[in-house]
Amino acid sequence: MTVLELQKRKSWALEVLQTCNSEEAVSYMEALACKLIRMEKQELKRPNCFTLEEVKEMLKETNRDKENGIFVSEQEMRDFFQSFR
């Protein structure tokens, strides 16, 4: 991906974020951003390589999110992003 393409995608992501008007949507986006930042920091340590403990922790976090109803189906995400096009 070129720098120009990356910049365009980042601009689009910011536009999507700026159109969020509900507290629920903003809270959800904040949670996603925190997860992305953590993932990015992990990737800087060892790109594409995780220890067994890291994988177990990621699975625990995923299961906690599922149990607490913190997830969005693939179709919901597709519909969400399609609404901005």
C-alpha positions as CSV (number, residue, x, y, z in Angstrom):
1,M,0.0,0.0,0.0
2,T,1.4,3.4,-0.9
3,V,1.6,6.3,1.5
4,L,-1.1,8.1,-0.5
5,E,-3.5,5.2,-0.2
6,L,-2.8,4.9,3.5
7,Q,-3.4,8.6,4.0
8,K,-6.7,8.3,2.1
9,R,-7.9,5.4,4.2
10,K,-6.9,7.2,7.4
11,S,-8.9,10.3,6.3
12,W,-11.9,8.1,5.6
13,A,-11.7,6.6,9.0
14,L,-11.6,10.0,10.6
15,E,-14.6,11.1,8.6
16,V,-16.5,8.0,9.8
17,L,-15.5,8.8,13.4
18,Q,-16.6,12.4,13.1
19,T,-20.1,11.4,11.9
20,C,-20.7,9.4,15.1
21,N,-23.3,11.3,17.0
22,S,-24.3,8.9,19.7
23,E,-22.5,8.2,23.0
24,E,-22.7,4.5,22.4
25,A,-21.0,4.7,19.0
26,V,-18.3,7.0,20.3
27,S,-17.7,4.6,23.3
28,Y,-17.5,1.7,21.0
29,M,-15.0,3.5,18.7
30,E,-12.9,4.4,21.8
31,A,-12.8,0.7,22.9
32,L,-11.7,-0.3,19.4
33,A,-9.0,2.4,19.3
34,C,-7.6,1.2,22.6
35,K,-7.5,-2.4,21.3
36,L,-5.8,-1.3,18.1
37,I,-3.2,0.7,20.0
38,R,-2.4,-2.3,22.2
39,M,-2.1,-4.5,19.2
40,E,0.1,-2.0,17.4
41,K,2.5,-1.9,20.4
42,Q,2.6,-5.7,20.5
43,E,3.4,-5.8,16.8
44,L,6.3,-3.4,17.3
45,K,7.9,-5.8,19.7
46,R,7.6,-8.9,17.5
47,P,5.8,-8.5,14.2
48,N,3.5,-11.4,13.4
49,C,4.8,-13.5,16.3
50,F,3.1,-14.1,19.6
51,T,4.0,-16.2,22.6
52,L,1.7,-18.8,23.9
53,E,0.9,-16.6,26.9
54,E,-0.1,-13.7,24.6
55,V,-2.4,-15.9,22.6
56,K,-4.0,-17.2,25.7
57,E,-4.6,-13.7,27.0
58,M,-6.0,-12.6,23.7
59,L,-8.4,-15.5,23.7
60,K,-9.4,-14.7,27.3
61,E,-10.1,-11.1,26.4
62,T,-12.1,-12.2,23.4
63,N,-14.2,-14.6,25.5
64,R,-14.8,-11.9,28.1
65,D,-16.0,-9.5,25.4
66,K,-18.3,-12.2,24.0
67,E,-19.7,-13.0,27.5
68,N,-20.3,-9.3,28.1
69,G,-22.0,-8.8,24.8
70,I,-19.2,-6.6,23.4
71,F,-19.1,-7.7,19.8
72,V,-20.5,-6.8,16.5
73,S,-21.4,-9.3,13.8
74,E,-19.7,-9.2,10.4
75,Q,-22.9,-8.2,8.7
76,E,-23.5,-5.3,11.2
77,M,-20.0,-4.0,10.5
78,R,-20.5,-4.2,6.8
79,D,-23.9,-2.4,7.1
80,F,-22.3,0.2,9.4
81,F,-19.5,1.1,7.0
82,Q,-21.7,0.8,3.9
83,S,-23.9,3.5,5.4
84,F,-21.0,6.0,5.0
85,R,-20.4,5.4,1.3
